[in-house]
Amino acid sequence: MFSELWVDPNAENENGSFSQEKSMRVLLKFDIQELGMFDLVLTYHDGTVDASLHCPPHLEKFTEQFEQKMAAEQDGLKAATMRAAPMARPLAISEVFPKIFERKDSINVAI
């Protein structure tokens, strides 16, 4: 398995504003041998978690099952929006973190 992790600990809300509550956005890119590439975007804000899973097209028939599993409450976190869809193309870092190049406060570490 290969993975890449990007985190913005000061993420904006969907409407582009910062809230009083802590917001965080995580992009996890991973490749599972025999299944393919996945992109998972998690956004935490106001005590809830939004998740968006982009899976290989041949797993499209499982997207509803993925959404149900992600919607289960975990350790007191409430699931707000859970989406799963086949991936047309891998997500670009700038799509998930549009301000990353403006703020220039990111670190890219490869292991």
Biopython code that builds the backbone (N, CA, C, O; Angstrom):
import numpy as np
from Bio.PDB.StructureBuilder import StructureBuilder

atoms = [
    (1, "MET", "N", (0.845, -1.181, 0.000)),
    (1, "MET", "CA", (0.000, 0.000, 0.000)),
    (1, "MET", "C", (0.884, 1.236, 0.000)),
    (1, "MET", "O", (1.867, 1.306, 0.737)),
    (2, "PHE", "N", (0.539, 2.188, -0.809)),
    (2, "PHE", "CA", (1.211, 3.484, -0.859)),
    (2, "PHE", "C", (0.233, 4.520, -0.346)),
    (2, "PHE", "O", (-0.966, 4.441, -0.613)),
    (3, "SER", "N", (0.750, 5.498, 0.396)),
    (3, "SER", "CA", (-0.149, 6.562, 0.838)),
    (3, "SER", "C", (0.576, 7.898, 0.897)),
    (3, "SER", "O", (1.802, 7.972, 0.987)),
    (4, "GLU", "N", (-0.222, 8.936, 0.843)),
    (4, "GLU", "CA", (0.248, 10.317, 0.930)),
    (4, "GLU", "C", (-0.779, 11.045, 1.789)),
    (4, "GLU", "O", (-1.983, 10.864, 1.612)),
    (5, "LEU", "N", (-0.305, 11.863, 2.713)),
    (5, "LEU", "CA", (-1.199, 12.536, 3.650)),
    (5, "LEU", "C", (-0.919, 14.029, 3.634)),
    (5, "LEU", "O", (0.229, 14.456, 3.762)),
    (6, "TRP", "N", (-1.983, 14.827, 3.475)),
    (6, "TRP", "CA", (-1.903, 16.287, 3.520)),
    (6, "TRP", "C", (-2.871, 16.760, 4.585)),
    (6, "TRP", "O", (-3.997, 16.267, 4.655)),
    (7, "VAL", "N", (-2.460, 17.702, 5.413)),
    (7, "VAL", "CA", (-3.304, 18.195, 6.500)),
    (7, "VAL", "C", (-3.259, 19.722, 6.528)),
    (7, "VAL", "O", (-2.186, 20.317, 6.439)),
    (8, "ASP", "N", (-4.421, 20.349, 6.652)),
    (8, "ASP", "CA", (-4.523, 21.787, 6.879)),
    (8, "ASP", "C", (-5.209, 21.966, 8.232)),
    (8, "ASP", "O", (-6.427, 21.816, 8.326)),
    (9, "PRO", "N", (-4.445, 22.286, 9.284)),
    (9, "PRO", "CA", (-5.032, 22.400, 10.615)),
    (9, "PRO", "C", (-5.860, 23.658, 10.813)),
    (9, "PRO", "O", (-6.490, 23.813, 11.859)),
    (10, "ASN", "N", (-5.879, 24.562, 9.842)),
    (10, "ASN", "CA", (-6.632, 25.815, 9.935)),
    (10, "ASN", "C", (-7.540, 25.971, 8.722)),
    (10, "ASN", "O", (-7.584, 27.035, 8.105)),
    (11, "ALA", "N", (-8.253, 24.922, 8.388)),
    (11, "ALA", "CA", (-9.079, 24.930, 7.185)),
    (11, "ALA", "C", (-10.233, 25.910, 7.294)),
    (11, "ALA", "O", (-10.749, 26.176, 8.380)),
    (12, "GLU", "N", (-10.621, 26.434, 6.153)),
    (12, "GLU", "CA", (-11.787, 27.305, 6.077)),
    (12, "GLU", "C", (-13.030, 26.446, 5.986)),
    (12, "GLU", "O", (-12.959, 25.273, 5.618)),
    (13, "ASN", "N", (-14.168, 27.026, 6.321)),
    (13, "ASN", "CA", (-15.439, 26.347, 6.117)),
    (13, "ASN", "C", (-15.730, 26.302, 4.625)),
    (13, "ASN", "O", (-15.037, 26.938, 3.830)),
    (14, "GLU", "N", (-16.750, 25.554, 4.251)),
    (14, "GLU", "CA", (-17.132, 25.439, 2.843)),
    (14, "GLU", "C", (-17.465, 26.797, 2.223)),
    (14, "GLU", "O", (-17.259, 26.991, 1.025)),
    (15, "ASN", "N", (-17.976, 27.737, 3.020)),
    (15, "ASN", "CA", (-18.348, 29.043, 2.480)),
    (15, "ASN", "C", (-17.155, 29.997, 2.407)),
    (15, "ASN", "O", (-17.312, 31.159, 2.032)),
    (16, "GLY", "N", (-15.953, 29.505, 2.769)),
    (16, "GLY", "CA", (-14.752, 30.320, 2.634)),
    (16, "GLY", "C", (-14.396, 31.159, 3.835)),
    (16, "GLY", "O", (-13.451, 31.944, 3.777)),
    (17, "SER", "N", (-15.135, 31.013, 4.933)),
    (17, "SER", "CA", (-14.837, 31.813, 6.119)),
    (17, "SER", "C", (-14.283, 30.933, 7.228)),
    (17, "SER", "O", (-14.505, 29.722, 7.248)),
    (18, "PHE", "N", (-13.562, 31.555, 8.149)),
    (18, "PHE", "CA", (-13.054, 30.844, 9.311)),
    (18, "PHE", "C", (-14.093, 30.949, 10.420)),
    (18, "PHE", "O", (-14.701, 32.004, 10.601)),
    (19, "SER", "N", (-14.302, 29.862, 11.163)),
    (19, "SER", "CA", (-15.278, 29.902, 12.243)),
    (19, "SER", "C", (-14.560, 29.975, 13.581)),
    (19, "SER", "O", (-13.339, 29.840, 13.652)),
    (20, "GLN", "N", (-15.330, 30.188, 14.634)),
    (20, "GLN", "CA", (-14.774, 30.204, 15.983)),
    (20, "GLN", "C", (-14.278, 28.809, 16.355)),
    (20, "GLN", "O", (-13.273, 28.666, 17.051)),
    (21, "GLU", "N", (-14.982, 27.793, 15.892)),
    (21, "GLU", "CA", (-14.607, 26.409, 16.165)),
    (21, "GLU", "C", (-13.388, 26.021, 15.340)),
    (21, "GLU", "O", (-13.155, 26.553, 14.255)),
    (22, "LYS", "N", (-12.633, 25.102, 15.869)),
    (22, "LYS", "CA", (-11.477, 24.574, 15.162)),
    (22, "LYS", "C", (-11.945, 23.815, 13.926)),
    (22, "LYS", "O", (-12.874, 23.011, 13.997)),
    (23, "SER", "N", (-11.301, 24.072, 12.807)),
    (23, "SER", "CA", (-11.587, 23.362, 11.567)),
    (23, "SER", "C", (-10.297, 22.742, 11.057)),
    (23, "SER", "O", (-9.222, 23.330, 11.172)),
    (24, "MET", "N", (-10.419, 21.563, 10.501)),
    (24, "MET", "CA", (-9.248, 20.877, 9.977)),
    (24, "MET", "C", (-9.650, 20.091, 8.744)),
    (24, "MET", "O", (-10.740, 19.519, 8.700)),
    (25, "ARG", "N", (-8.786, 20.055, 7.746)),
    (25, "ARG", "CA", (-9.041, 19.277, 6.536)),
    (25, "ARG", "C", (-7.862, 18.349, 6.300)),
    (25, "ARG", "O", (-6.703, 18.742, 6.438)),
    (26, "VAL", "N", (-8.178, 17.110, 5.941)),
    (26, "VAL", "CA", (-7.163, 16.083, 5.695)),
    (26, "VAL", "C", (-7.428, 15.460, 4.334)),
    (26, "VAL", "O", (-8.568, 15.137, 4.000)),
    (27, "LEU", "N", (-6.375, 15.295, 3.555)),
    (27, "LEU", "CA", (-6.455, 14.555, 2.297)),
    (27, "LEU", "C", (-5.544, 13.348, 2.431)),
    (27, "LEU", "O", (-4.345, 13.492, 2.667)),
    (28, "LEU", "N", (-6.105, 12.176, 2.283)),
    (28, "LEU", "CA", (-5.345, 10.936, 2.320)),
    (28, "LEU", "C", (-5.463, 10.280, 0.956)),
    (28, "LEU", "O", (-6.556, 9.921, 0.518)),
    (29, "LYS", "N", (-4.336, 10.130, 0.297)),
    (29, "LYS", "CA", (-4.289, 9.452, -0.997)),
    (29, "LYS", "C", (-3.652, 8.095, -0.737)),
    (29, "LYS", "O", (-2.575, 8.014, -0.147)),
    (30, "PHE", "N", (-4.310, 7.035, -1.175)),
    (30, "PHE", "CA", (-3.713, 5.726, -0.970)),
    (30, "PHE", "C", (-4.027, 4.786, -2.121)),
    (30, "PHE", "O", (-5.044, 4.912, -2.802)),
    (31, "ASP", "N", (-3.131, 3.853, -2.312)),
    (31, "ASP", "CA", (-3.222, 2.874, -3.384)),
    (31, "ASP", "C", (-3.184, 1.498, -2.735)),
    (31, "ASP", "O", (-2.188, 1.133, -2.111)),
    (32, "ILE", "N", (-4.245, 0.745, -2.876)),
    (32, "ILE", "CA", (-4.302, -0.604, -2.339)),
    (32, "ILE", "C", (-4.071, -1.573, -3.495)),
    (32, "ILE", "O", (-4.819, -1.608, -4.473)),
    (33, "GLN", "N", (-3.023, -2.344, -3.345)),
    (33, "GLN", "CA", (-2.686, -3.300, -4.393)),
    (33, "GLN", "C", (-3.897, -4.168, -4.692)),
    (33, "GLN", "O", (-4.585, -4.613, -3.773)),
    (34, "GLU", "N", (-4.154, -4.406, -5.937)),
    (34, "GLU", "CA", (-5.271, -5.213, -6.430)),
    (34, "GLU", "C", (-6.601, -4.444, -6.471)),
    (34, "GLU", "O", (-7.540, -4.885, -7.133)),
    (35, "LEU", "N", (-6.699, -3.285, -5.764)),
    (35, "LEU", "CA", (-7.937, -2.499, -5.806)),
    (35, "LEU", "C", (-7.756, -1.203, -6.572)),
    (35, "LEU", "O", (-8.601, -0.852, -7.397)),
    (36, "GLY", "N", (-6.671, -0.484, -6.317)),
    (36, "GLY", "CA", (-6.414, 0.759, -7.028)),
    (36, "GLY", "C", (-6.264, 1.961, -6.110)),
    (36, "GLY", "O", (-6.128, 1.829, -4.894)),
    (37, "MET", "N", (-6.291, 3.148, -6.730)),
    (37, "MET", "CA", (-6.076, 4.417, -6.039)),
    (37, "MET", "C", (-7.372, 4.932, -5.417)),
    (37, "MET", "O", (-8.450, 4.829, -6.001)),
    (38, "PHE", "N", (-7.231, 5.493, -4.205)),
    (38, "PHE", "CA", (-8.328, 6.113, -3.480)),
    (38, "PHE", "C", (-7.888, 7.508, -3.040)),
    (38, "PHE", "O", (-6.706, 7.732, -2.778)),
    (39, "ASP", "N", (-8.821, 8.432, -2.959)),
    (39, "ASP", "CA", (-8.619, 9.746, -2.345)),
    (39, "ASP", "C", (-9.708, 9.902, -1.292)),
    (39, "ASP", "O", (-10.890, 9.711, -1.577)),
    (40, "LEU", "N", (-9.303, 10.251, -0.073)),
    (40, "LEU", "CA", (-10.252, 10.468, 1.015)),
    (40, "LEU", "C", (-10.035, 11.866, 1.566)),
    (40, "LEU", "O", (-8.936, 12.198, 2.008)),
    (41, "VAL", "N", (-11.082, 12.688, 1.542)),
    (41, "VAL", "CA", (-11.027, 14.046, 2.082)),
    (41, "VAL", "C", (-11.909, 14.074, 3.323)),
    (41, "VAL", "O", (-13.100, 13.767, 3.258)),
    (42, "LEU", "N", (-11.309, 14.448, 4.462)),
    (42, "LEU", "CA", (-12.027, 14.581, 5.726)),
    (42, "LEU", "C", (-11.965, 16.030, 6.160)),
    (42, "LEU", "O", (-10.895, 16.639, 6.138)),
    (43, "THR", "N", (-13.086, 16.587, 6.553)),
    (43, "THR", "CA", (-13.134, 17.954, 7.065)),
    (43, "THR", "C", (-13.839, 17.931, 8.412)),
    (43, "THR", "O", (-14.977, 17.475, 8.523)),
    (44, "TYR", "N", (-13.153, 18.426, 9.430)),
    (44, "TYR", "CA", (-13.716, 18.505, 10.771)),
    (44, "TYR", "C", (-14.026, 19.963, 11.063)),
    (44, "TYR", "O", (-13.166, 20.828, 10.897)),
    (45, "HIS", "N", (-15.255, 20.242, 11.500)),
    (45, "HIS", "CA", (-15.632, 21.591, 11.919)),
    (45, "HIS", "C", (-16.864, 21.508, 12.798)),
    (45, "HIS", "O", (-17.767, 20.704, 12.566)),
    (46, "ASP", "N", (-16.879, 22.350, 13.801)),
    (46, "ASP", "CA", (-18.035, 22.460, 14.701)),
    (46, "ASP", "C", (-18.491, 21.105, 15.241)),
    (46, "ASP", "O", (-19.693, 20.871, 15.366)),
    (47, "GLY", "N", (-17.562, 20.213, 15.561)),
    (47, "GLY", "CA", (-17.904, 18.928, 16.151)),
    (47, "GLY", "C", (-18.420, 17.877, 15.187)),
    (47, "GLY", "O", (-18.838, 16.801, 15.614)),
    (48, "THR", "N", (-18.399, 18.171, 13.884)),
    (48, "THR", "CA", (-18.869, 17.199, 12.894)),
    (48, "THR", "C", (-17.770, 16.907, 11.879)),
    (48, "THR", "O", (-16.812, 17.666, 11.733)),
    (49, "VAL", "N", (-17.934, 15.800, 11.194)),
    (49, "VAL", "CA", (-16.971, 15.380, 10.181)),
    (49, "VAL", "C", (-17.700, 15.187, 8.859)),
    (49, "VAL", "O", (-18.733, 14.522, 8.793)),
    (50, "ASP", "N", (-17.146, 15.778, 7.812)),
    (50, "ASP", "CA", (-17.597, 15.532, 6.443)),
    (50, "ASP", "C", (-16.537, 14.653, 5.797)),
    (50, "ASP", "O", (-15.341, 14.870, 5.991)),
    (51, "ALA", "N", (-16.973, 13.666, 5.034)),
    (51, "ALA", "CA", (-16.026, 12.779, 4.362)),
    (51, "ALA", "C", (-16.437, 12.601, 2.914)),
    (51, "ALA", "O", (-17.621, 12.525, 2.584)),
    (52, "SER", "N", (-15.436, 12.536, 2.068)),
    (52, "SER", "CA", (-15.664, 12.300, 0.656)),
    (52, "SER", "C", (-14.624, 11.295, 0.181)),
    (52, "SER", "O", (-13.428, 11.585, 0.164)),
    (53, "LEU", "N", (-15.089, 10.113, -0.205)),
    (53, "LEU", "CA", (-14.211, 9.042, -0.651)),
    (53, "LEU", "C", (-14.331, 8.909, -2.161)),
    (53, "LEU", "O", (-15.426, 8.744, -2.697)),
    (54, "HIS", "N", (-13.213, 8.980, -2.827)),
    (54, "HIS", "CA", (-13.148, 8.785, -4.282)),
    (54, "HIS", "C", (-12.438, 7.461, -4.506)),
    (54, "HIS", "O", (-11.266, 7.307, -4.164)),
    (55, "CYS", "N", (-13.158, 6.508, -5.082)),
    (55, "CYS", "CA", (-12.633, 5.150, -5.227)),
    (55, "CYS", "C", (-12.448, 4.801, -6.704)),
    (55, "CYS", "O", (-12.932, 5.515, -7.583)),
    (56, "PRO", "N", (-11.749, 3.707, -6.970)),
    (56, "PRO", "CA", (-11.592, 3.268, -8.362)),
    (56, "PRO", "C", (-12.959, 2.995, -8.991)),
    (56, "PRO", "O", (-13.869, 2.522, -8.310)),
    (57, "PRO", "N", (-13.108, 3.290, -10.283)),
    (57, "PRO", "CA", (-14.408, 3.121, -10.951)),
    (57, "PRO", "C", (-15.001, 1.713, -10.829)),
    (57, "PRO", "O", (-16.222, 1.568, -10.771)),
    (58, "HIS", "N", (-14.169, 0.689, -10.788)),
    (58, "HIS", "CA", (-14.714, -0.670, -10.722)),
    (58, "HIS", "C", (-15.341, -0.990, -9.354)),
    (58, "HIS", "O", (-15.954, -2.046, -9.194)),
    (59, "LEU", "N", (-15.193, -0.085, -8.362)),
    (59, "LEU", "CA", (-15.807, -0.283, -7.048)),
    (59, "LEU", "C", (-17.080, 0.552, -6.874)),
    (59, "LEU", "O", (-17.594, 0.681, -5.763)),
    (60, "GLU", "N", (-17.581, 1.115, -7.968)),
    (60, "GLU", "CA", (-18.766, 1.977, -7.910)),
    (60, "GLU", "C", (-19.952, 1.284, -7.236)),
    (60, "GLU", "O", (-20.728, 1.936, -6.537)),
    (61, "LYS", "N", (-20.099, 0.005, -7.430)),
    (61, "LYS", "CA", (-21.248, -0.709, -6.842)),
    (61, "LYS", "C", (-21.186, -0.752, -5.312)),
    (61, "LYS", "O", (-22.178, -1.097, -4.670)),
    (62, "PHE", "N", (-20.035, -0.407, -4.716)),
    (62, "PHE", "CA", (-19.886, -0.428, -3.265)),
    (62, "PHE", "C", (-19.986, 0.965, -2.626)),
    (62, "PHE", "O", (-19.842, 1.088, -1.410)),
    (63, "THR", "N", (-20.228, 2.007, -3.418)),
    (63, "THR", "CA", (-20.206, 3.365, -2.866)),
    (63, "THR", "C", (-21.256, 3.573, -1.775)),
    (63, "THR", "O", (-20.983, 4.253, -0.786)),
    (64, "GLU", "N", (-22.436, 3.007, -1.933)),
    (64, "GLU", "CA", (-23.467, 3.157, -0.897)),
    (64, "GLU", "C", (-23.013, 2.489, 0.401)),
    (64, "GLU", "O", (-23.236, 3.027, 1.485)),
    (65, "GLN", "N", (-22.388, 1.342, 0.300)),
    (65, "GLN", "CA", (-21.875, 0.644, 1.482)),
    (65, "GLN", "C", (-20.760, 1.462, 2.143)),
    (65, "GLN", "O", (-20.695, 1.531, 3.370)),
    (66, "PHE", "N", (-19.887, 2.078, 1.348)),
    (66, "PHE", "CA", (-18.834, 2.936, 1.891)),
    (66, "PHE", "C", (-19.452, 4.091, 2.681)),
    (66, "PHE", "O", (-19.004, 4.399, 3.786)),
    (67, "GLU", "N", (-20.478, 4.726, 2.117)),
    (67, "GLU", "CA", (-21.130, 5.854, 2.780)),
    (67, "GLU", "C", (-21.744, 5.437, 4.114)),
    (67, "GLU", "O", (-21.639, 6.168, 5.098)),
    (68, "GLN", "N", (-22.375, 4.286, 4.153)),
    (68, "GLN", "CA", (-22.990, 3.804, 5.397)),
    (68, "GLN", "C", (-21.927, 3.552, 6.463)),
    (68, "GLN", "O", (-22.118, 3.915, 7.624)),
    (69, "LYS", "N", (-20.833, 2.946, 6.088)),
    (69, "LYS", "CA", (-19.761, 2.652, 7.049)),
    (69, "LYS", "C", (-19.141, 3.946, 7.571)),
    (69, "LYS", "O", (-18.836, 4.047, 8.759)),
    (70, "MET", "N", (-18.951, 4.932, 6.701)),
    (70, "MET", "CA", (-18.350, 6.200, 7.121)),
    (70, "MET", "C", (-19.300, 7.005, 8.000)),
    (70, "MET", "O", (-18.845, 7.812, 8.811)),
    (71, "ALA", "N", (-20.604, 6.804, 7.858)),
    (71, "ALA", "CA", (-21.586, 7.596, 8.611)),
    (71, "ALA", "C", (-21.747, 7.136, 10.055)),
    (71, "ALA", "O", (-22.380, 7.832, 10.849)),
    (72, "ALA", "N", (-21.197, 5.997, 10.412)),
    (72, "ALA", "CA", (-21.315, 5.506, 11.781)),
    (72, "ALA", "C", (-20.563, 6.439, 12.728)),
    (72, "ALA", "O", (-19.429, 6.830, 12.451)),
    (73, "GLU", "N", (-21.204, 6.796, 13.856)),
    (73, "GLU", "CA", (-20.578, 7.691, 14.832)),
    (73, "GLU", "C", (-19.382, 6.998, 15.463)),
    (73, "GLU", "O", (-19.475, 5.849, 15.897)),
    (74, "GLN", "N", (-18.264, 7.699, 15.510)),
    (74, "GLN", "CA", (-17.022, 7.166, 16.053)),
    (74, "GLN", "C", (-16.492, 8.092, 17.126)),
    (74, "GLN", "O", (-16.269, 9.274, 16.866)),
    (75, "ASP", "N", (-16.288, 7.583, 18.318)),
    (75, "ASP", "CA", (-15.670, 8.343, 19.411)),
    (75, "ASP", "C", (-16.296, 9.723, 19.601)),
    (75, "ASP", "O", (-15.584, 10.698, 19.839)),
    (76, "GLY", "N", (-17.606, 9.810, 19.499)),
    (76, "GLY", "CA", (-18.300, 11.061, 19.741)),
    (76, "GLY", "C", (-18.306, 12.030, 18.576)),
    (76, "GLY", "O", (-18.886, 13.110, 18.688)),
    (77, "LEU", "N", (-17.682, 11.683, 17.462)),
    (77, "LEU", "CA", (-17.710, 12.551, 16.284)),
    (77, "LEU", "C", (-18.986, 12.277, 15.503)),
    (77, "LEU", "O", (-19.337, 11.123, 15.255)),
    (78, "LYS", "N", (-19.670, 13.332, 15.120)),
    (78, "LYS", "CA", (-20.903, 13.198, 14.364)),
    (78, "LYS", "C", (-20.597, 13.310, 12.879)),
    (78, "LYS", "O", (-19.876, 14.209, 12.447)),
    (79, "ALA", "N", (-21.145, 12.402, 12.117)),
    (79, "ALA", "CA", (-20.994, 12.435, 10.664)),
    (79, "ALA", "C", (-22.012, 13.404, 10.085)),
    (79, "ALA", "O", (-23.209, 13.267, 10.338)),
    (80, "ALA", "N", (-21.559, 14.366, 9.324)),
    (80, "ALA", "CA", (-22.462, 15.328, 8.694)),
    (80, "ALA", "C", (-22.787, 14.868, 7.281)),
    (80, "ALA", "O", (-23.914, 14.456, 7.007)),
    (81, "THR", "N", (-21.825, 14.935, 6.394)),
    (81, "THR", "CA", (-22.014, 14.538, 5.007)),
    (81, "THR", "C", (-21.012, 13.461, 4.655)),
    (81, "THR", "O", (-19.806, 13.658, 4.807)),
    (82, "MET", "N", (-21.495, 12.331, 4.191)),
    (82, "MET", "CA", (-20.633, 11.232, 3.787)),
    (82, "MET", "C", (-20.923, 10.933, 2.319)),
    (82, "MET", "O", (-22.046, 10.585, 1.954)),
    (83, "ARG", "N", (-19.915, 11.072, 1.501)),
    (83, "ARG", "CA", (-20.083, 10.832, 0.061)),
    (83, "ARG", "C", (-19.033, 9.832, -0.397)),
    (83, "ARG", "O", (-17.892, 9.850, 0.065)),
    (84, "ALA", "N", (-19.430, 8.970, -1.302)),
    (84, "ALA", "CA", (-18.493, 8.063, -1.951)),
    (84, "ALA", "C", (-18.857, 8.041, -3.425)),
    (84, "ALA", "O", (-20.033, 7.965, -3.782)),
    (85, "ALA", "N", (-17.849, 8.107, -4.273)),
    (85, "ALA", "CA", (-18.092, 8.141, -5.710)),
    (85, "ALA", "C", (-16.876, 7.588, -6.438)),
    (85, "ALA", "O", (-15.759, 7.638, -5.923)),
    (86, "PRO", "N", (-17.094, 7.063, -7.631)),
    (86, "PRO", "CA", (-15.949, 6.610, -8.409)),
    (86, "PRO", "C", (-15.090, 7.797, -8.824)),
    (86, "PRO", "O", (-15.602, 8.883, -9.095)),
    (87, "MET", "N", (-13.802, 7.582, -8.869)),
    (87, "MET", "CA", (-12.850, 8.643, -9.187)),
    (87, "MET", "C", (-12.678, 8.758, -10.702)),
    (87, "MET", "O", (-12.321, 7.787, -11.369)),
    (88, "ALA", "N", (-12.932, 9.938, -11.230)),
    (88, "ALA", "CA", (-12.683, 10.184, -12.647)),
    (88, "ALA", "C", (-11.187, 10.412, -12.870)),
    (88, "ALA", "O", (-10.611, 9.975, -13.866)),
    (89, "ARG", "N", (-10.577, 11.116, -11.905)),
    (89, "ARG", "CA", (-9.136, 11.368, -11.921)),
    (89, "ARG", "C", (-8.719, 11.679, -10.489)),
    (89, "ARG", "O", (-9.548, 12.115, -9.689)),
    (90, "PRO", "N", (-7.461, 11.464, -10.153)),
    (90, "PRO", "CA", (-7.016, 11.779, -8.793)),
    (90, "PRO", "C", (-7.219, 13.262, -8.475)),
    (90, "PRO", "O", (-7.082, 14.113, -9.353)),
    (91, "LEU", "N", (-7.542, 13.565, -7.227)),
    (91, "LEU", "CA", (-7.717, 14.949, -6.801)),
    (91, "LEU", "C", (-6.365, 15.666, -6.785)),
    (91, "LEU", "O", (-5.362, 15.100, -6.350)),
    (92, "ALA", "N", (-6.346, 16.888, -7.253)),
    (92, "ALA", "CA", (-5.151, 17.722, -7.160)),
    (92, "ALA", "C", (-5.106, 18.344, -5.770)),
    (92, "ALA", "O", (-6.148, 18.658, -5.196)),
    (93, "ILE", "N", (-3.923, 18.520, -5.237)),
    (93, "ILE", "CA", (-3.757, 19.110, -3.912)),
    (93, "ILE", "C", (-4.431, 20.484, -3.866)),
    (93, "ILE", "O", (-5.074, 20.824, -2.873)),
    (94, "SER", "N", (-4.288, 21.268, -4.927)),
    (94, "SER", "CA", (-4.865, 22.618, -4.953)),
    (94, "SER", "C", (-6.393, 22.607, -4.989)),
    (94, "SER", "O", (-7.012, 23.611, -4.637)),
    (95, "GLU", "N", (-7.022, 21.502, -5.405)),
    (95, "GLU", "CA", (-8.478, 21.399, -5.376)),
    (95, "GLU", "C", (-8.981, 21.274, -3.939)),
    (95, "GLU", "O", (-9.993, 21.871, -3.572)),
    (96, "VAL", "N", (-8.277, 20.507, -3.147)),
    (96, "VAL", "CA", (-8.690, 20.257, -1.768)),
    (96, "VAL", "C", (-8.260, 21.395, -0.852)),
    (96, "VAL", "O", (-8.972, 21.751, 0.087)),
    (97, "PHE", "N", (-7.089, 21.965, -1.133)),
    (97, "PHE", "CA", (-6.534, 23.057, -0.327)),
    (97, "PHE", "C", (-6.289, 24.266, -1.231)),
    (97, "PHE", "O", (-5.141, 24.548, -1.575)),
    (98, "PRO", "N", (-7.346, 24.984, -1.622)),
    (98, "PRO", "CA", (-7.193, 26.073, -2.582)),
    (98, "PRO", "C", (-6.275, 27.206, -2.111)),
    (98, "PRO", "O", (-5.700, 27.911, -2.940)),
    (99, "LYS", "N", (-6.131, 27.389, -0.807)),
    (99, "LYS", "CA", (-5.306, 28.482, -0.290)),
    (99, "LYS", "C", (-3.859, 28.058, -0.040)),
    (99, "LYS", "O", (-3.056, 28.868, 0.424)),
    (100, "ILE", "N", (-3.520, 26.834, -0.331)),
    (100, "ILE", "CA", (-2.193, 26.323, 0.024)),
    (100, "ILE", "C", (-1.071, 27.123, -0.631)),
    (100, "ILE", "O", (-0.018, 27.316, -0.024)),
    (101, "PHE", "N", (-1.277, 27.583, -1.842)),
    (101, "PHE", "CA", (-0.231, 28.324, -2.525)),
    (101, "PHE", "C", (-0.248, 29.804, -2.158)),
    (101, "PHE", "O", (0.770, 30.486, -2.278)),
    (102, "GLU", "N", (-1.409, 30.306, -1.706)),
    (102, "GLU", "CA", (-1.499, 31.697, -1.271)),
    (102, "GLU", "C", (-0.816, 31.907, 0.069)),
    (102, "GLU", "O", (-0.061, 32.864, 0.248)),
    (103, "ARG", "N", (-1.085, 31.001, 1.022)),
    (103, "ARG", "CA", (-0.553, 31.164, 2.372)),
    (103, "ARG", "C", (0.911, 30.777, 2.465)),
    (103, "ARG", "O", (1.650, 31.348, 3.266)),
    (104, "LYS", "N", (1.338, 29.825, 1.665)),
    (104, "LYS", "CA", (2.715, 29.348, 1.659)),
    (104, "LYS", "C", (3.193, 28.961, 3.061)),
    (104, "LYS", "O", (4.320, 29.261, 3.453)),
    (105, "ASP", "N", (2.313, 28.289, 3.805)),
    (105, "ASP", "CA", (2.707, 27.837, 5.136)),
    (105, "ASP", "C", (2.601, 26.317, 5.249)),
    (105, "ASP", "O", (2.357, 25.782, 6.331)),
    (106, "SER", "N", (2.785, 25.637, 4.139)),
    (106, "SER", "CA", (2.664, 24.183, 4.136)),
    (106, "SER", "C", (4.043, 23.531, 4.133)),
    (106, "SER", "O", (5.049, 24.143, 3.772)),
    (107, "ILE", "N", (4.051, 22.295, 4.540)),
    (107, "ILE", "CA", (5.267, 21.509, 4.535)),
    (107, "ILE", "C", (4.968, 20.231, 3.772)),
    (107, "ILE", "O", (3.948, 19.584, 4.011)),
    (108, "ASN", "N", (5.833, 19.874, 2.875)),
    (108, "ASN", "CA", (5.677, 18.642, 2.109)),
    (108, "ASN", "C", (6.781, 17.696, 2.540)),
    (108, "ASN", "O", (7.962, 17.966, 2.322)),
    (109, "VAL", "N", (6.398, 16.598, 3.145)),
    (109, "VAL", "CA", (7.379, 15.635, 3.634)),
    (109, "VAL", "C", (7.088, 14.297, 2.978)),
    (109, "VAL", "O", (5.956, 13.817, 3.027)),
    (110, "ALA", "N", (8.086, 13.694, 2.371)),
    (110, "ALA", "CA", (7.937, 12.377, 1.790)),
    (110, "ALA", "C", (8.770, 11.386, 2.584)),
    (110, "ALA", "O", (9.916, 11.665, 2.936)),
    (111, "ILE", "N", (8.186, 10.230, 2.862)),
    (111, "ILE", "CA", (8.904, 9.185, 3.600)),
    (111, "ILE", "C", (8.917, 7.929, 2.767)),
    (111, "ILE", "O", (9.469, 6.914, 3.190)),
]
sb = StructureBuilder()
sb.init_structure("model")
sb.init_model(0)
sb.init_chain("A")
sb.init_seg("    ")
for serial, (resi, resn, name, xyz) in enumerate(atoms, 1):
    if name == "N":
        sb.init_residue(resn, " ", resi, " ")
    sb.init_atom(name, np.array(xyz, "f"), 0.0, 1.0, " ", f" {name:<3s}", serial, name[0])
structure = sb.get_structure()
